[in-house]
């Protein structure tokens, strides 16, 4: 992803107020529903994070990348999901041969018309361009930047295998998010851009993107594009986090980030990016599991379960 500093959003409190009023368009906050929410195991999610890092940097075109895709597909099928690969080639923004990319799309209750999409990217940046001392031409481990969001989604898939959600759920693992060239936003988020263009009939009620959600010192403000263009969804998500006492999410405006939610917003689909851009090890070789926390993963997973089983259940 690429973050952009911006001062153009000046009425975030108004957007939140609109979100409270219009939230019914996305779902209904829980009242006396009596719905039981499954528990989320952060330690299990952390195991799934470590497993991904063990493959090596998941840079497109490498054995680690191919092995991870095979493993994702097998894991999701074993959890009872309908799984499809969305494979395609695009010009390589960094030069050389065309880039072969594969998104992994897992659906629970695929026959359900009302759907919610949860997404994360799994690929790793091919260069450590933020490495202290200068860029290193080596793929980053991607423990937080990539594996953390996917780990939460995989742990949710295991939960769904025995606790089906009350709404159709699509888990989208995007490829090619981090292969871009700094200063050229359209060279990022290649997998999500192509997914949206190739699936014009895919119209979930909302998409929630997870990116860098495993930081041991997790702090997630309201990403600016999400807040400006999907205020109802932003309000719902952050109010639910507040009701659960999840301290990692802060109901305050954050940075503008070019990420995998942008193609969905452009297509008119409400989408929000849960991301902590204040991560010291971003795009460095030190983005390793020891910088991540099971407790952070548990906060995010617990939030998503509450949203699915309460807010999106009607």
N, C-alpha and C positions, 0 to 999 in steps of 0.2 A: 504494500500500500504506500501511498505518498501523502504526507500531511501538508496542508496549506494553511498558513496563518491568515485569518481574515477578520475584519471588523465590520462586515456588512450586515451581520445579524444584530438588531438592536431591540427587538421586542419579544424576546424568548418567553417572558412571563405571560404575554398575551397568547402566544402559541400554546402554552401549557393550559391556559384557561379554555381555549378552544378545544383542546384535547379532552378535557374533562367533559365538556358538553357533548362532543361528537364521538366519544369513545364507543358508544353503542354500535357504531358502524363496523367496529372491528370485533367487539366481544362485550361481555357484560361482567363487571367486577362481581366477585363472589359476595353473596349476602347470606341467606339461610339455605344454601344449596345442600349442605351436608356432604359435599363431595370429599372423598378421601384422596389425599395427594400422596403418591408414592414417595419414598425417601430416596435421596441421591447420595451415593457413596463417593466422596471425593478421593479416597484412597484408591478405589478401583479406577477412577478416571486418570489418576496419576500414573498407575501401571500402564494404561493405554497410551499415555503420553510418552513414557519411557520406551515402550515397544516401538513406536514410530521412529524415535531418534536412533534406535539400534540399527535400523536399516541403513543409516548414513544420511547425508544431505539429500533430500528428495528433489533434486534438480532435474527438470525434464531432460530426457535423453540418457539418463544414467541407469544402471542396474537397480540402485536403491529406489528410484522413482517407480520403475516397473514393478518391483517386488512389493512396494507399498500399495499400489493400486490393486494387485492381486489379493493382497491381505485384506484390504478394505472390503472388497467385493465378497470374499468368503466370510468375513466376520459379519457383515450385514445380512447376508443370506441366512447364516446360522441363527440370527436373531429373528428370522421370520419376515424380513422385508422383501418386497419385490425390488430387484436391483437391475439397473441398466447402466451401461457405459455410454458416455457421449464423447466420442473421439473425433478429432479433427486436426487439421494442420493450419498453421498461420505463418506469415513471414516472421522470422526471428528478429525482434527489435534490437537485439545486440549483434546482429550480423551473422553470416554463415548460412547453413542449411535451414530450410523451414523447420518450424518447431512443431513436433507432434505432441499434442496435449489430450488428456482424457479427464473429463468430469465424471464423478460417480454419483448416481442419483438413486437413492433408496426411498421407497414409499411404504408407509403403513396405512392400511385401509385404503388402498388405491381406488376403490370404487366410490369413496365418499366425495361428494361434490364440494363441501366446505373444507378447505385445506389451509394449513399453515406451513410455511417453509422455514426451516432452520438451516443455516449455512456456515461454512468455514472453508478456508483454503488450506490445502495440504502441501503444496509445493514449497521449496526453499529457494531463497535468493542465491543466484549462482556466484555472486561475489560478495565478500565482506567489505562493503564500501564505507562502513562507519567504523572500521577497525581502528583503535587508537594507534597512531603512528603511520597510518596510511592504508589505502585499499589493498586487500589481499585477494588474489584471483582464485578463490576457493569458496565452495558452497557453504552456507552457514548451517549449523545443526538444526535450527528451527524448532527448538523445544517450545518456546512461548509463541514465536511468530510462525504459526502454522499448526503445530501438533497440539497446542492447548485447546483450541476451538474444536478440532476434530475429536480429541479425546472426550470432550463433553458430549458431543453428538453420538459417539460410539457407545458411551456409557448409557445414554438415553435409549439407544436402540435395544440394549440388553433389558432395560426396564420395560420397554414397550412389548417385549416378547412375552411377558407374563402379566403386564398391566396395560392393555390397549388404551391409548388416549381416546377421549370422547370426540375427537375431530381428526380428519385425515392429516397426516404429517408427512412432509417430504424433507428428507435430509440430503442436502446438496454439498458435496465435497468438491470444491473448485480447484482447478489446475491453472497454472500460468498467472497467478495473481502477482507474483513478486519477480517477474522476469523483465520488468520495465526499465526504461532509461530515465534517470532523474531529470525532471524538468519537462518530460513528455508524458502527461497523464494518460493518454490513450494507449500507451504501450504497457500499462499495468492492467490488471483485472481482465486478462485475455479470456479466461475460462468463463467468467460470468457474462462478459459481453457476448460471447458466442452462444452461450446457453439461452439468453434472452432472445437473441435474433433467430435462433433455430427452433424455439418453442413459443411462438406467439400466442398459442392457446393456453399456455400455463399462466393461470391467474389466481394465485393464492390470495387469501384475505390479507396476509401480511407476510413479510420476510424479516427474520431476525438473524443478523450476521454476527458471528463471534470471531474476534481477531485479537490475539494477544490478551487472553483472559486468564492466563495462568501465573502472572507475575506474583511473587511472594508478597509484594507491597502493592496490591491491586487497588487502583483508583480509576473508576470509569465515569467521567462526566457525560453530558449529553452531546454527542457528536453533532456538529453544526448543520450538516446537510440533512441528517435525520430529523433534527428539531425543526428546521425550516420547512421541509417538504413532506414530513409525516408527523405532524404535531400530535395527532390523536394517538398514534402508536407510541410515540415517545412518552406521552403522559401516562398511558396505560402501563408501560413497562416500568418506568421509574416510580410510579405510585405503588405498584405491586411490590417492588423492591423495598420501598420505604415501609410498607405494611408488614413485610417479613423481617424487618430489622437488619437488612443486608447493607452493611456499612461501606462495601466496596463501590456501590453506585451512588453518585452524588447528583442531586437534582439542581445542576448548575450547567450553564453552557460551556462546551469545550471547543476544541479545535475543529476545523473543517478537514476531513480526511477523504481522499479519493480512494475508494475501496470497492469491494464486490457488491455493495448495496446500490451503488450509483446506477448501473444499468437497469435495475428494477425500478428505481425512482423515476428514471427517464421514461420507462414504459407505463408509468402511472400506477405502479404497485406500491403500497405503503411498505417502507423498508427502513430499518434502523440498524446502525452499526454499534455494537458494544465493543469498545476498544480502549485500551490504556496505552496511549502514545508516549507516556512518560516512563519509558522502559530503558534503562541505562545500557542494556546489551543489544539493543535493536540493530540488526544488520551487522552483527559482529560474530566472531567465532566463539564468543562466550555465551551465546544464547543456548544454554544447556539446562538439563532438568534440575540441577541444583539451584537455579535461579527461580524455579517455579514452586508452587505450593498446592497441596491437595485441598487445603481450606479455601483457596481462591476458586478452584474448579468446582468445589461443592457449592459455593455461593451462586455461581452462574447456573449450574445444573438445577439447583433447588428453585431458582427463579423461573427457569423455563418450564419446569414441571407445574409450578403454581399457575403460570400463564396458560398452559395448555389445559389443565384440569379444572381451572376456575374461569378465567377471563374469556378464553376462546371456546368454552364448552357449550355455549348457547348460540 
